[in-house]
Amino acid sequence: MSNDNLIKALEFAINDEWDASHKIVQEMHSNHSNWIHAVLHKIEGDESNSRYWYAQTDHEYDEYQDPLDELRAIQSELT
């Protein structure tokens, strides 16, 4: 899957379409998809699962205070 899929997953996440975003990223295995996956679980309130996905990236759970800001930072990296 390509960056187009990651951008679509981000659009879904930013627009509170958690499930649609999750379906995309759970099929991907890259730093960015794992990072989005981590943020989704942070939004969901599942800290342990979120921390697991952060461990698959080069980012930290506490790096961003606001998940929406974090999603926008990911989006900025990809576009």
N, C-alpha and C positions, 0 to 999 in steps of 0.2 A: 504494500500500500504506500501511497505517496504522501507528500506534504499536503496535497489537496484534501486527503482524508483527515489529516491532523487539523487543518484549518476548519473543516466542516465540524469536527468534534469540538473544537474550541467555540465555534459559533453556537452550537447546541448548548454547551456548558454555560456560556455567557448569557444565553437566553433561557436559563433554568430548565433546559431539556436534558436532565441528568442521564436518564436511561438511554436516550439516543446517542449521547456522547460516549457513555460507558460501552455501549455495544461496539462502537468503532475502535476505541483504544484497547479494549480487552483482546482484540484480534491482532494487535500490533506489538512489536517488541523492539522499541528504539528508546533512546534517552528521552525524546520529546513525548512519545506516547506514554511511557512510564510516568513521566512528570505530570502529564494531564491526568492520568489515572490516579496518581497520588492526591492531586488537588480535588478531584471528584470525591474521593473518600474523605478528605478533610471537610468538604462541604456537607457531606452526608453525616458527619459526626463520628465516623468510624476511625478513631485516631490510630489504633494498632494496625489496621489494614493500610491506612494512609502512610504510616511510617515505614511499613514493609515496602511500598512502592517507591517512596523517597529513597530508600536504601538501594534501589535499582537505578538511581540517577546520580547526577553530580550536584544535587540540590538538597537542602535541608528542610525539614518540616517547619521550623521556626523562621525561615528566611523571609517570608512575607507574612504580614499581619492579616491582610485582606485577601481572601482567595480570588476575588474578582480582579484585583490588581495583579495577582500572580498569573491568572489566565491571560490577561492583557499583555503581560511581559512575555509569555510564551508566544502569543500571537505576533508580537513585535519581532521576535527572533525568527519567526517563520515567514514573515512577509517583507 
